[in-house]
Amino acid sequence: MKKILISEDDHFLATAYKIKLTKAGYDVLLTADGQEALTAVDQYHPDLIILDLIMPVKDGFAVLEELKKNDAWKSIPVIVASNLGQKEDMEKATHLGAAEFVVKSDLSLEELIRKIHKLLGE
């Protein structure tokens, strides 16, 4: 079973992601801030990460930067899911190594699952 780490501080949205992805056959772990996400990556070894940008303790940009600097983690695909839809934010996330950038308010859970399947080669 493929493992997905979701780092999202909006509890309602994180729970919705977890329910939908669990039903789709994934093992899902939730974290609510960037530092928790980095700790979880080391312990959980996810196949894919869904990462919010605006989070407490450590924001998503800092998390993405640390992930991509670490040889053990840099190959994990990261979908940045944010409500920051400005071109600069999208470019910064892509430059830091995000595989996908999605605007949460524009994204259905079914579309998210399609993107996950594509990134995981399913």
C-alpha atoms as one frame of an Amber mdcrd trajectory, in Angstrom:
protein
   0.000   0.000   0.000   1.398   3.392  -1.014   1.859   5.935   1.786   0.845
   9.576   1.529   1.838  12.252   4.009  -0.527  15.216   4.161   0.754  18.357
   5.844  -2.277  20.634   6.205  -3.209  22.828   9.171  -6.896  23.077   8.216
  -8.292  20.147  10.215 -11.515  19.867   8.166  -9.675  19.778   4.840  -6.979
  17.391   6.134  -9.672  14.999   7.371 -11.506  15.183   4.021  -8.251  14.371
   2.189  -7.553  11.472   4.555 -11.033   9.928   4.173 -10.994  10.184   0.372
  -7.441   8.893  -0.038  -7.948   6.050   2.431 -11.017   4.958   0.449  -8.845
   5.112  -2.688  -6.495   2.566  -1.124  -3.725   4.695   0.355  -2.192   4.666
   3.822  -2.448   8.302   4.973  -0.694  10.211   7.751  -1.696  13.758   8.711
   0.541  16.484  10.113  -0.558  20.008  11.013   2.665  22.014  10.707   5.873
  22.023   8.740   8.132  20.745  11.492   5.784  17.807  12.151   5.893  17.063
   8.423   9.696  16.847   8.356   9.754  14.588  11.413   7.054  12.389   9.848
   8.919  12.058   6.542  11.898  10.597   8.377   9.773   8.106  10.334   6.899
   7.331   7.911   8.809   7.207   4.582   5.907   8.390   2.368   5.654   7.680
  -1.343   4.122  11.119  -1.929   3.560  14.322   0.066   0.684  16.797  -0.146
   1.974  20.050   1.313   0.195  23.242   2.301   2.248  26.454   2.121   0.790
  28.541   4.939   1.287  26.537   8.134   2.467  27.204  11.676   6.014  26.561
  12.948   7.557  26.074   9.479   5.871  27.070   6.217   5.573  24.852   3.174
   8.294  26.642   1.219  10.823  25.918   4.010   9.652  22.297   4.203   9.952
  21.851   0.441  13.437  23.347   0.468  14.582  20.966   3.243  13.019  17.955
   1.517  14.781  18.625  -1.758  18.188  19.238  -0.091  18.073  15.833   1.632
  19.346  12.941  -0.523  17.020  10.464   1.209  13.920  12.585   0.582  14.502
  14.568  -2.605  12.940  11.982  -4.908   9.589  11.975  -3.043   7.034  13.734
  -5.266   5.412  16.735  -3.576   2.053  18.210  -4.516   1.801  21.718  -3.148
  -1.850  22.379  -2.325  -2.419  25.991  -1.402  -4.869  28.824  -1.715  -1.953
  31.043  -2.718  -2.632  31.080  -6.435  -0.284  33.902  -7.412   2.122  33.183
 -10.232   5.126  34.019  -8.003   4.106  31.409  -5.408   3.579  28.753  -8.081
   6.961  29.528  -9.664   8.736  29.500  -6.279   7.207  26.122  -5.332   8.100
  24.642  -8.727  11.627  26.059  -8.528  12.029  24.457  -5.073  11.060  21.084
  -6.538   7.286  20.646  -6.277   5.996  18.097  -8.791   2.581  19.801  -8.923
   1.026  23.018  -7.628  -2.727  23.013  -7.104  -5.038  25.719  -5.800  -7.166
  24.055  -3.123 -10.297  26.081  -3.837 -10.173  25.018  -7.516  -9.437  21.329
  -6.944 -11.834  18.426  -6.553 -10.731  15.411  -4.534 -11.209  13.239  -7.630
  -8.805  15.459  -9.568  -6.305  15.249  -6.706  -6.473  11.444  -6.821  -5.851
  11.513 -10.597  -2.739  13.646 -10.018  -1.540  11.245  -7.305  -2.028   8.230
  -9.587  -0.045   9.979 -12.321   2.836  10.934 -10.013   3.007   7.448  -8.507
   2.833   5.795 -11.926  -0.431   3.967 -11.175
